[in-house]
Amino acid sequence: MKIAKTAILLLVAGTVAACDDKIDKTVDRGFDSKDLSTLKAGIWVDPNGCDHWIIDDGVEGYLSQRLDKYGKPVCSGVAPPNTATGPFKQGSEFPDPI
């Protein structure tokens, strides 16, 4: 029983320690690394009609829910549900393989 408690304690300690590792998510670390601010974002409208920022650099894609200043979802009606709109494939020098 003591071994099981020790194992659980080590697992919890390791999990909490992992929370300390901060990664800058504004920088692309992939094949064609660049600062994401150099790419153009578009909007994908989810099935509920709410907006998400999207970027497609040809190799990787990025998605983040669009929120207002209070942290609530933005549902602008810019496009029908399940539709992507805007220049989200611009700013990349790598061609989309699909």
C-alpha positions as a printed NumPy array, in Angstrom:
array([[  0.   ,   0.   ,   0.   ],
       [  2.872,   2.363,   0.798],
       [  4.402,   1.781,  -2.664],
       [  1.09 ,   2.67 ,  -4.343],
       [  0.827,   5.917,  -2.35 ],
       [  4.433,   6.798,  -3.222],
       [  3.785,   6.127,  -6.916],
       [  0.676,   8.333,  -6.872],
       [  2.568,  11.087,  -5.07 ],
       [  5.381,  10.966,  -7.651],
       [  2.859,  11.039, -10.502],
       [  1.089,  14.093,  -9.051],
       [  4.407,  15.86 ,  -8.388],
       [  5.553,  15.189, -11.961],
       [  2.278,  16.459, -13.384],
       [  2.41 ,  19.683, -11.365],
       [  6.062,  20.221, -12.296],
       [  5.112,  19.986, -15.981],
       [  2.825,  23.009, -15.532],
       [  5.908,  25.152, -14.966],
       [  7.167,  24.68 , -18.552],
       [  6.081,  27.807, -20.482],
       [  6.118,  27.729, -24.286],
       [  5.693,  30.813, -26.464],
       [  2.738,  29.833, -28.663],
       [  3.046,  32.898, -30.885],
       [  6.005,  31.341, -32.724],
       [  5.794,  28.542, -35.277],
       [  8.402,  25.896, -34.461],
       [  7.682,  23.626, -37.409],
       [  9.218,  22.957, -40.811],
       [  9.08 ,  26.587, -42.013],
       [  9.396,  28.393, -38.651],
       [  8.246,  32.016, -38.435],
       [  6.394,  34.378, -36.118],
       [  2.653,  33.781, -36.553],
       [  2.039,  37.532, -36.791],
       [  3.53 ,  37.379, -40.308],
       [  0.618,  35.192, -41.475],
       [ -2.954,  36.238, -42.285],
       [ -5.84 ,  34.891, -40.209],
       [ -9.292,  34.004, -41.454],
       [-12.414,  32.902, -39.619],
       [-13.936,  29.443, -39.397],
       [-17.523,  29.345, -38.166],
       [-18.246,  26.28 , -36.029],
       [-21.528,  24.285, -36.151],
       [-22.956,  26.532, -33.395],
       [-22.283,  29.682, -35.46 ],
       [-19.349,  30.942, -33.371],
       [-16.081,  32.278, -34.811],
       [-12.583,  30.794, -34.576],
       [ -9.375,  32.412, -35.878],
       [ -7.637,  30.114, -38.379],
       [ -4.282,  30.179, -40.153],
       [ -3.027,  27.646, -42.707],
       [  0.641,  27.985, -43.606],
       [  0.599,  25.043, -46.033],
       [  2.148,  22.54 , -43.624],
       [  0.528,  23.302, -40.304],
       [ -2.753,  24.835, -39.289],
       [ -3.657,  26.966, -36.307],
       [ -7.048,  27.523, -34.701],
       [ -8.095,  29.639, -31.729],
       [-11.584,  30.52 , -30.555],
       [-12.472,  34.166, -31.169],
       [-13.41 ,  35.755, -27.833],
       [-14.664,  39.2  , -26.847],
       [-12.95 ,  41.307, -24.173],
       [-14.973,  39.484, -21.481],
       [-13.855,  36.032, -22.661],
       [-17.189,  35.102, -24.261],
       [-17.362,  33.502, -27.731],
       [-17.914,  35.821, -30.709],
       [-20.682,  34.597, -33.008],
       [-20.654,  37.291, -35.699],
       [-22.626,  35.622, -38.481],
       [-19.796,  36.425, -40.949],
       [-20.43 ,  33.088, -42.708],
       [-22.719,  30.053, -42.462],
       [-21.818,  27.323, -39.924],
       [-18.961,  24.972, -40.944],
       [-17.522,  27.571, -43.33 ],
       [-14.048,  29.139, -43.483],
       [-13.655,  32.64 , -44.854],
       [-10.897,  35.193, -45.234],
       [ -7.227,  35.185, -46.303],
       [ -6.153,  32.372, -43.952],
       [ -3.854,  30.753, -46.555],
       [ -1.917,  33.961, -47.292],
       [  1.501,  34.81 , -45.913],
       [  3.004,  31.38 , -46.446],
       [  5.789,  30.638, -48.877],
       [  5.13 ,  26.904, -48.678],
       [  2.464,  25.587, -51.101],
       [ -0.491,  23.668, -49.709],
       [  0.13 ,  19.984, -50.593],
       [ -3.606,  19.246, -50.877]])
